[in-house]
């Protein structure tokens, strides 16, 4: 599979609006849930693999292994899906957030959650990324794809199209998703710099 496979990228118009207090409160009210889920991932990995996750990108290879092991358990223990996709997905999101800046837009059920990057206009659902890693196939309804400014879509597609083919297991792995986000962020930052927009910051209200 190429790293740009299927509906990996979608374009949405940038609608700059004022901060909605309801949205702000919603993000704040879920901060404890984010901390609880990412903490659960840290505790489980430490117990099972003897590795302490510290929210650095290098630790995602251990999360990859947890996903692979969980994949073999899904048939006899369906509840594994909810546990792994929520805990590992939020951990992945927190690694990305700490590396590149951003905020969670956590309204409603987890399938509707988004991580909204702040230095570039891009949002996606990290929980959905882990869900796809568990089943090794896309799940449109969970929105793992990148939501971008339409003006940047072709540029990003061209950049990701240059990446090599990979097997499905590697394509969906959390560590690979982080790498793709890094490439995407670098490309979007370069584009913003050429437009004199390097100082622009986005918040969840901009993604409404």
BALOBA-1460 file (C-alpha; in Angstrom, 3 decimals):
// residues 208
<rec num="1" residu="x" x="0.000" y="0.000" z="0.000"/>
<rec num="2" residu="x" x="1.141" y="3.538" z="-0.627"/>
<rec num="3" residu="x" x="1.130" y="5.911" z="2.307"/>
<rec num="4" residu="x" x="-1.527" y="7.879" z="0.457"/>
<rec num="5" residu="x" x="-4.121" y="5.160" z="0.022"/>
<rec num="6" residu="x" x="-7.885" y="5.536" z="-0.217"/>
<rec num="7" residu="x" x="-9.516" y="8.520" z="1.494"/>
<rec num="8" residu="x" x="-6.442" y="9.463" z="3.504"/>
<rec num="9" residu="x" x="-6.842" y="13.181" z="2.872"/>
<rec num="10" residu="x" x="-9.910" y="15.349" z="2.659"/>
<rec num="11" residu="x" x="-10.188" y="19.066" z="2.160"/>
<rec num="12" residu="x" x="-12.354" y="21.381" z="4.193"/>
<rec num="13" residu="x" x="-12.616" y="25.142" z="3.931"/>
<rec num="14" residu="x" x="-10.985" y="27.193" z="6.651"/>
<rec num="15" residu="x" x="-13.707" y="29.171" z="8.396"/>
<rec num="16" residu="x" x="-12.078" y="31.583" z="10.832"/>
<rec num="17" residu="x" x="-14.571" y="32.219" z="13.611"/>
<rec num="18" residu="x" x="-14.479" y="33.473" z="17.169"/>
<rec num="19" residu="x" x="-13.967" y="31.114" z="20.082"/>
<rec num="20" residu="x" x="-17.179" y="29.310" z="21.007"/>
<rec num="21" residu="x" x="-17.424" y="29.044" z="24.790"/>
<rec num="22" residu="x" x="-19.355" y="25.797" z="24.513"/>
<rec num="23" residu="x" x="-16.580" y="24.249" z="22.450"/>
<rec num="24" residu="x" x="-13.925" y="25.549" z="24.822"/>
<rec num="25" residu="x" x="-15.729" y="24.133" z="27.835"/>
<rec num="26" residu="x" x="-16.188" y="20.841" z="26.025"/>
<rec num="27" residu="x" x="-12.461" y="20.503" z="25.367"/>
<rec num="28" residu="x" x="-11.685" y="21.377" z="28.978"/>
<rec num="29" residu="x" x="-14.270" y="18.964" z="30.348"/>
<rec num="30" residu="x" x="-12.664" y="16.091" z="28.455"/>
<rec num="31" residu="x" x="-9.096" y="16.839" z="29.525"/>
<rec num="32" residu="x" x="-9.452" y="14.439" z="32.436"/>
<rec num="33" residu="x" x="-10.690" y="11.738" z="30.071"/>
<rec num="34" residu="x" x="-7.709" y="12.312" z="27.768"/>
<rec num="35" residu="x" x="-5.341" y="12.024" z="30.723"/>
<rec num="36" residu="x" x="-7.104" y="8.894" z="32.002"/>
<rec num="37" residu="x" x="-7.012" y="7.099" z="28.647"/>
<rec num="38" residu="x" x="-3.402" y="7.955" z="27.829"/>
<rec num="39" residu="x" x="-2.452" y="6.972" z="31.387"/>
<rec num="40" residu="x" x="-4.217" y="3.642" z="30.916"/>
<rec num="41" residu="x" x="-2.071" y="3.006" z="27.843"/>
<rec num="42" residu="x" x="1.083" y="3.801" z="29.822"/>
<rec num="43" residu="x" x="0.065" y="1.463" z="32.654"/>
<rec num="44" residu="x" x="-0.938" y="-1.421" z="30.403"/>
<rec num="45" residu="x" x="2.235" y="-1.286" z="28.319"/>
<rec num="46" residu="x" x="4.386" y="-1.124" z="31.454"/>
<rec num="47" residu="x" x="2.596" y="-4.147" z="32.898"/>
<rec num="48" residu="x" x="2.645" y="-6.233" z="29.732"/>
<rec num="49" residu="x" x="5.926" y="-5.287" z="28.091"/>
<rec num="50" residu="x" x="7.973" y="-3.805" z="30.910"/>
<rec num="51" residu="x" x="8.440" y="-0.537" z="29.019"/>
<rec num="52" residu="x" x="7.587" y="2.888" z="30.402"/>
<rec num="53" residu="x" x="5.960" y="5.118" z="27.807"/>
<rec num="54" residu="x" x="7.045" y="8.754" z="28.083"/>
<rec num="55" residu="x" x="5.068" y="10.320" z="25.212"/>
<rec num="56" residu="x" x="8.120" y="10.477" z="22.964"/>
<rec num="57" residu="x" x="7.682" y="9.335" z="19.323"/>
<rec num="58" residu="x" x="10.187" y="6.483" z="19.784"/>
<rec num="59" residu="x" x="7.785" y="4.752" z="22.177"/>
<rec num="60" residu="x" x="5.172" y="4.272" z="19.465"/>
<rec num="61" residu="x" x="6.939" y="1.107" z="18.283"/>
<rec num="62" residu="x" x="5.800" y="-0.516" z="21.539"/>
<rec num="63" residu="x" x="2.253" y="0.672" z="20.889"/>
<rec num="64" residu="x" x="2.561" y="-0.913" z="17.427"/>
<rec num="65" residu="x" x="3.301" y="-4.224" z="19.139"/>
<rec num="66" residu="x" x="0.336" y="-3.871" z="21.488"/>
<rec num="67" residu="x" x="-1.919" y="-3.323" z="18.485"/>
<rec num="68" residu="x" x="-0.509" y="-6.383" z="16.716"/>
<rec num="69" residu="x" x="-1.001" y="-8.548" z="19.787"/>
<rec num="70" residu="x" x="-4.516" y="-7.216" z="20.305"/>
<rec num="71" residu="x" x="-5.372" y="-7.957" z="16.691"/>
<rec num="72" residu="x" x="-4.984" y="-11.682" z="17.351"/>
<rec num="73" residu="x" x="-7.297" y="-11.460" z="20.374"/>
<rec num="74" residu="x" x="-10.218" y="-9.646" z="18.747"/>
<rec num="75" residu="x" x="-11.963" y="-12.818" z="17.569"/>
<rec num="76" residu="x" x="-12.321" y="-14.312" z="21.026"/>
<rec num="77" residu="x" x="-12.380" y="-11.059" z="23.002"/>
<rec num="78" residu="x" x="-14.265" y="-8.368" z="21.029"/>
<rec num="79" residu="x" x="-14.039" y="-5.975" z="23.965"/>
<rec num="80" residu="x" x="-10.337" y="-5.609" z="23.190"/>
<rec num="81" residu="x" x="-11.252" y="-3.244" z="20.350"/>
<rec num="82" residu="x" x="-12.750" y="-0.541" z="22.560"/>
<rec num="83" residu="x" x="-9.971" y="-0.816" z="25.119"/>
<rec num="84" residu="x" x="-7.058" y="-0.635" z="22.688"/>
<rec num="85" residu="x" x="-8.447" y="1.890" z="20.237"/>
<rec num="86" residu="x" x="-9.350" y="4.318" z="23.033"/>
<rec num="87" residu="x" x="-6.223" y="4.017" z="25.193"/>
<rec num="88" residu="x" x="-3.666" y="3.598" z="22.393"/>
<rec num="89" residu="x" x="-5.455" y="6.115" z="20.176"/>
<rec num="90" residu="x" x="-5.410" y="8.843" z="22.788"/>
<rec num="91" residu="x" x="-1.776" y="8.050" z="23.584"/>
<rec num="92" residu="x" x="-0.901" y="8.389" z="19.892"/>
<rec num="93" residu="x" x="-2.798" y="11.666" z="19.820"/>
<rec num="94" residu="x" x="-0.944" y="12.951" z="22.865"/>
<rec num="95" residu="x" x="2.424" y="12.069" z="21.329"/>
<rec num="96" residu="x" x="1.442" y="14.007" z="18.210"/>
<rec num="97" residu="x" x="0.014" y="16.929" z="20.207"/>
<rec num="98" residu="x" x="3.153" y="17.291" z="22.303"/>
<rec num="99" residu="x" x="5.391" y="17.061" z="19.247"/>
<rec num="100" residu="x" x="3.548" y="19.516" z="17.000"/>
<rec num="101" residu="x" x="1.118" y="21.460" z="19.175"/>
<rec num="102" residu="x" x="-2.646" y="21.242" z="19.139"/>
<rec num="103" residu="x" x="-5.828" y="20.669" z="21.088"/>
<rec num="104" residu="x" x="-8.398" y="17.940" z="21.364"/>
<rec num="105" residu="x" x="-11.891" y="18.681" z="20.116"/>
<rec num="106" residu="x" x="-13.653" y="15.988" z="22.114"/>
<rec num="107" residu="x" x="-17.371" y="16.443" z="21.602"/>
<rec num="108" residu="x" x="-19.756" y="13.516" z="21.711"/>
<rec num="109" residu="x" x="-18.615" y="9.917" z="21.334"/>
<rec num="110" residu="x" x="-14.989" y="9.017" z="20.490"/>
<rec num="111" residu="x" x="-15.768" y="8.442" z="16.809"/>
<rec num="112" residu="x" x="-16.425" y="12.195" z="16.570"/>
<rec num="113" residu="x" x="-13.287" y="13.317" z="18.427"/>
<rec num="114" residu="x" x="-10.580" y="15.244" z="16.610"/>
<rec num="115" residu="x" x="-7.044" y="16.342" z="17.350"/>
<rec num="116" residu="x" x="-6.717" y="19.843" z="15.886"/>
<rec num="117" residu="x" x="-3.157" y="20.938" z="15.197"/>
<rec num="118" residu="x" x="-2.303" y="24.529" z="16.051"/>
<rec num="119" residu="x" x="0.702" y="25.443" z="13.867"/>
<rec num="120" residu="x" x="-0.930" y="24.158" z="10.670"/>
<rec num="121" residu="x" x="-4.520" y="23.590" z="9.587"/>
<rec num="122" residu="x" x="-4.973" y="19.836" z="9.944"/>
<rec num="123" residu="x" x="-7.238" y="17.685" z="12.091"/>
<rec num="124" residu="x" x="-7.919" y="13.966" z="12.403"/>
<rec num="125" residu="x" x="-9.038" y="11.316" z="14.874"/>
<rec num="126" residu="x" x="-6.095" y="9.365" z="16.383"/>
<rec num="127" residu="x" x="-8.502" y="6.876" z="17.961"/>
<rec num="128" residu="x" x="-9.712" y="6.057" z="14.459"/>
<rec num="129" residu="x" x="-6.126" y="5.524" z="13.337"/>
<rec num="130" residu="x" x="-5.653" y="2.804" z="15.952"/>
<rec num="131" residu="x" x="-9.046" y="1.315" z="15.090"/>
<rec num="132" residu="x" x="-7.907" y="0.970" z="11.479"/>
<rec num="133" residu="x" x="-4.640" y="-0.559" z="12.675"/>
<rec num="134" residu="x" x="-6.613" y="-3.210" z="14.546"/>
<rec num="135" residu="x" x="-8.658" y="-4.205" z="11.497"/>
<rec num="136" residu="x" x="-6.074" y="-3.351" z="8.801"/>
<rec num="137" residu="x" x="-8.677" y="-1.535" z="6.751"/>
<rec num="138" residu="x" x="-10.130" y="1.982" z="6.566"/>
<rec num="139" residu="x" x="-13.219" y="2.905" z="8.540"/>
<rec num="140" residu="x" x="-14.775" y="6.009" z="6.979"/>
<rec num="141" residu="x" x="-17.188" y="6.609" z="9.835"/>
<rec num="142" residu="x" x="-14.381" y="7.215" z="12.377"/>
<rec num="143" residu="x" x="-12.533" y="9.910" z="10.374"/>
<rec num="144" residu="x" x="-8.895" y="8.859" z="10.530"/>
<rec num="145" residu="x" x="-8.285" y="10.897" z="7.382"/>
<rec num="146" residu="x" x="-6.642" y="14.323" z="7.455"/>
<rec num="147" residu="x" x="-8.932" y="17.333" z="7.178"/>
<rec num="148" residu="x" x="-7.076" y="20.113" z="5.350"/>
<rec num="149" residu="x" x="-7.551" y="23.498" z="3.755"/>
<rec num="150" residu="x" x="-8.638" y="22.730" z="0.143"/>
<rec num="151" residu="x" x="-5.861" y="24.979" z="-1.159"/>
<rec num="152" residu="x" x="-3.262" y="22.624" z="0.336"/>
<rec num="153" residu="x" x="-4.768" y="19.317" z="-0.679"/>
<rec num="154" residu="x" x="-3.016" y="18.840" z="-4.028"/>
<rec num="155" residu="x" x="0.344" y="19.890" z="-2.597"/>
<rec num="156" residu="x" x="0.080" y="17.368" z="0.255"/>
<rec num="157" residu="x" x="-1.136" y="14.597" z="-2.032"/>
<rec num="158" residu="x" x="1.883" y="15.123" z="-4.265"/>
<rec num="159" residu="x" x="4.249" y="15.049" z="-1.284"/>
<rec num="160" residu="x" x="2.807" y="11.858" z="0.200"/>
<rec num="161" residu="x" x="2.652" y="10.206" z="-3.212"/>
<rec num="162" residu="x" x="6.462" y="10.208" z="-3.271"/>
<rec num="163" residu="x" x="6.632" y="7.938" z="-0.232"/>
<rec num="164" residu="x" x="7.401" y="4.232" z="-0.779"/>
<rec num="165" residu="x" x="4.900" y="1.406" z="-0.767"/>
<rec num="166" residu="x" x="4.521" y="-0.415" z="2.543"/>
<rec num="167" residu="x" x="2.702" y="-3.499" z="3.755"/>
<rec num="168" residu="x" x="-0.698" y="-3.013" z="5.396"/>
<rec num="169" residu="x" x="0.651" y="-3.744" z="8.874"/>
<rec num="170" residu="x" x="3.214" y="-0.957" z="8.545"/>
<rec num="171" residu="x" x="0.832" y="1.407" z="6.758"/>
<rec num="172" residu="x" x="-1.677" y="1.389" z="9.625"/>
<rec num="173" residu="x" x="0.841" y="1.206" z="12.480"/>
<rec num="174" residu="x" x="0.673" y="4.102" z="14.970"/>
<rec num="175" residu="x" x="4.385" y="4.835" z="14.473"/>
<rec num="176" residu="x" x="3.842" y="5.168" z="10.714"/>
<rec num="177" residu="x" x="0.872" y="7.466" z="11.274"/>
<rec num="178" residu="x" x="3.119" y="9.685" z="13.384"/>
<rec num="179" residu="x" x="5.729" y="9.755" z="10.611"/>
<rec num="180" residu="x" x="3.092" y="10.742" z="8.042"/>
<rec num="181" residu="x" x="1.814" y="13.524" z="10.315"/>
<rec num="182" residu="x" x="5.382" y="14.795" z="10.670"/>
<rec num="183" residu="x" x="5.843" y="14.888" z="6.898"/>
<rec num="184" residu="x" x="2.486" y="16.581" z="6.460"/>
<rec num="185" residu="x" x="3.229" y="19.212" z="9.124"/>
<rec num="186" residu="x" x="6.601" y="20.023" z="7.576"/>
<rec num="187" residu="x" x="5.024" y="20.431" z="4.144"/>
<rec num="188" residu="x" x="2.241" y="22.660" z="5.465"/>
<rec num="189" residu="x" x="4.683" y="24.788" z="7.448"/>
<rec num="190" residu="x" x="6.818" y="25.366" z="4.366"/>
<rec num="191" residu="x" x="3.721" y="26.398" z="2.444"/>
<rec num="192" residu="x" x="2.684" y="28.825" z="5.184"/>
<rec num="193" residu="x" x="6.169" y="30.337" z="5.300"/>
<rec num="194" residu="x" x="6.120" y="31.045" z="1.570"/>
<rec num="195" residu="x" x="2.796" y="32.834" z="2.074"/>
<rec num="196" residu="x" x="4.075" y="34.868" z="5.018"/>
<rec num="197" residu="x" x="1.778" y="33.005" z="7.427"/>
<rec num="198" residu="x" x="4.361" y="31.278" z="9.604"/>
<rec num="199" residu="x" x="3.071" y="32.975" z="12.756"/>
<rec num="200" residu="x" x="-0.561" y="31.968" z="12.297"/>
<rec num="201" residu="x" x="-1.982" y="29.663" z="14.953"/>
<rec num="202" residu="x" x="-5.206" y="27.664" z="14.818"/>
<rec num="203" residu="x" x="-7.524" y="26.637" z="17.644"/>
<rec num="204" residu="x" x="-10.499" y="24.240" z="17.731"/>
<rec num="205" residu="x" x="-12.933" y="27.038" z="16.834"/>
<rec num="206" residu="x" x="-11.216" y="27.324" z="13.440"/>
<rec num="207" residu="x" x="-12.170" y="23.711" z="12.720"/>
<rec num="208" residu="x" x="-15.906" y="24.131" z="13.378"/>
